[in-house]
Amino acid sequence: MKYYIQRQLNEYGPYTLADLQRYVAQGSIQLADLTRSEGMTDWVPVSQVIGNIPIPVAVSAGAGAGAYAGGTVYGGGTVYDGSSAGFGVQALPMQGNPIVPPDFHWGLVLLIGVFTCGLFFSAWMIVEAVYVRKIKPDSKGLMFVIIAVAGSYLGGFANGFISAINHTNPQPLGHLITIVFAIIFLVAAFQMRSELEEYYNTTEPINLQLNGVMTFFFALFYFQHHFSRIAQWKKTGVLAPQG
């Protein structure tokens, strides 16, 4: 028997009972989420379907997906070979992880960040890193982002405080601190890039390829561009070109 999941007015599936158990164990599906089988007309909480059936131990990302013919077979039996040939707008069934990435146009991120003197940039990078952590529980990106953001603000505050007391220009130490945490930020960005490419080329194979130069200079906006197109794919089943 196959089951569907309803979240934010969107429907995902079909999944087998084993799929539901696995995603509940991973935290991708909550017991309070609504589900129905192919023969049901009403939506019920997942907890009513799982019942007293033991939930298996969470498996690592990609472990539940069977590889066939160079691709991945999802619950519905659809095979996508992961090739980039003709990779334009694609109608790819969303039958993998139902977690949807933050869907916010990168231009709005830029606009709000400018109006908030950069504060929103830091907050949104954390939002993006949190999403990566959801799909890759062993992700180190979030840790590096938090260290970089906290350290940069702390360094700036310390430098300003010392300058105010000594009535001097910004101290070399302050510049050194800024450089150190800028490097940590880049480490975070490339860590997230690696984790996103791994996930979206194995567990949910959409042939995601992230450019290193774009990641170096525009990681925040570049990631958000891809998060938005992935979010639309999750909601509509249509995947826009990588651009």
HUVEN-V328681 format. One record per helix or strand of 3 or more residues. SS is the DSSP state (alpha for helix, beta for strand). FROM is the first residue (numbers start at 1). TO is the last residue. If there is no record, write none. Layout:
ss->[SS,SS]
from->[FROM,FROM]
to->[TO,TO]
//
This chain:
ss->[beta,beta,alpha,beta,alpha,beta,beta,alpha,alpha,alpha,alpha,alpha]
from->[3,10,17,34,46,66,71,106,119,141,172,212]
to->[7,15,26,37,50,68,73,115,135,166,199,236]
//
